[in-house]
Amino acid sequence: TLRFMDIADARGLGQVSLRYVGFGTEFVDLDGDGWLDLVVANGNTLELEGTPKRLQPEDAFLFWNRRGEYFYNLAPLNPALSAPHVSRGLAVADYDNDGAMDILITHLGEGVQLLHNEMQTGHWLKLRLRSRNAAGQPLGFGDGTKVIARVGDAVLRRAVASASYLSQSSRVLHFGLGDARQVDRLEVRWHAGQPAWYTNLEANATWELTEGDPVPRRFFPTPISSVPTSERSPSSATEPSRAGSASLSPTDGAGAPRQLSAVGPLAGAVTASSATANAGGAAPASSPVDERSRQVDFWAKHRAAVNAMKVENNLPKAIKLFREALALNPQHEDAHYYLGQCLAREGDVPGALDQLAALTRINPQSHRGYQQWGTLRAIFATSDADLAAAETSLQKAHALNPEETGALLVLGEVALLRGNPTVANERLTAACQTNPRAVGGFFLRGYLAWKRGDHAQARRLLEATRQALGKEWVPKGATAEGDVKQKWHVESTPLSTFWERWNGALEPDQAFAALDARLTAR
């Protein structure tokens, strides 16, 4: 079974991009180290206040890929990329045929911005593919073709595909090779033809491969710099457009060449057949027809269960359908997760914890599984042992995704409940520094300041709480001590009732009275 996980936060691509609206995205190896970097053109659709009305500009992203472990945004280090624009398209190509992939961004009302790449330090190889049409003529550009390059033990994959918003990148495939001086073996899976293999292709060269032709041919493009100015076409001009041109250069060693590791950037990708073959030996005994029927039945029940939960708000019906779906596919993570939510909302906390525990057994990297298990265990804790177990699970969630602040905020609450105000303040402060909308973090830090006798700081943090709630926030009313133990809902945390029902009062004695009564009573 193929499993897809959202690891954007854990790889540095999540929180940093939440406020932005992307209008162009490309994976491209900008420094030639064999790992695909990510460049994004952003431009908001909201208008700025004032006259005349203008759309809100945003700066671009250039995420450098550190060997698949983490993406670092280098755009703030480059003046051309850090200047905000209302961008509406992005394309990548080696426009001057120097072996490095360059970037073109279109800006609304400004024109285009051409960024010349001076980051590349590794060796490279480019491929021009010529696919055949129905008449057998090699007039195509290889659209839909997949290419797998083996460089030592590294595996690099590319495809002739994708079109960004109002943009089209070059169909010439580019491979960064690091220190390698050749591609040892190249497999070309033509979209409508037979696969082909080539060996020992020299680096720092462009090769033309024609469908059905076993012989690769070295292609010698004419560099832009060698073409007389009078003969250059508008598309090859190097003069800046209205938005100007700039260079992408390594900063503080960021573009230094790195060794190719044993596994390439996409070497973990598998086909459905190989995933099944590697999942545990023998293939299931059921026939393909039976398997297909089972899958169709599973998805029918799963979708009906989600609809019952989210649209009809019929939790008993959703629980029944999720259980039936899991009987057909016991390994489905979403079904376990949503069933756990439904059971918790119906008051079956042990059942909910069982489902979330099953989720983390199926996928030990499930951030949401550990976070929800820890949160639920903390909400209904009756002893310090319960809180300790919750803390352990939440720490696992935070370790899996340090950028996401939800687990860290609940860890702060658990520290408060366990009588550790210093640890609580450290965790809550860290969460607020990362997430300016961490309402609970500001509120609980205000409580801790009030308990220390610092009323001025407590008031400032209550003001920060109000600001984090946003301009359209409307108080729900005061919280009474007896309101604490309510039916759990998905967004609940152990102490969330107190700021959810805060009436907006900036007087600490009034704002924190109910919370203090709860914590003092433990």
Secondary structure, DSSP 8 states (H G I E B T S, - for coil): -------TTTTT-SGGGTT--EEEEEEE-SSSSSS-EEEEEE--SSB-SSSS--B--B--EEEEEETTTEEEE-GGGSHHHHS-B-EEEEEEE-TT-SSS-EEEEEETTTEEEEEEE----SEEEEEEEE---TTS------TT-EEEEEETTEEEEEES----TT----SSEEEEEET--EEEEEEEE-SSS--EEEEEEESSEEEEEETT----EEE----GGGS-GGG--GGG--S--TT-EEEE---TTTT------SS-TTTT---HHHHHHHTTSS--SS-HHHHHHHHHHHHHHHHHHHHHHHTS--HHHHHHHHHHHHHH-TT-HHHHHHHHHHHHHTT-HHHHHHHHHHHHHH-TT-HHHHHHHHHHHHHT--SHHHHHHHHHHHHHHHHH-TT--HHHHHHHHHHHHTT-HHHHHHHHHHHHHH-TT-HHHHHHHHHHHHHTT-HHHHHHHHHHHHHHH-TT--------GGGSS----TT--TTHHHHHT------HHHHTHHHHHHHHH-
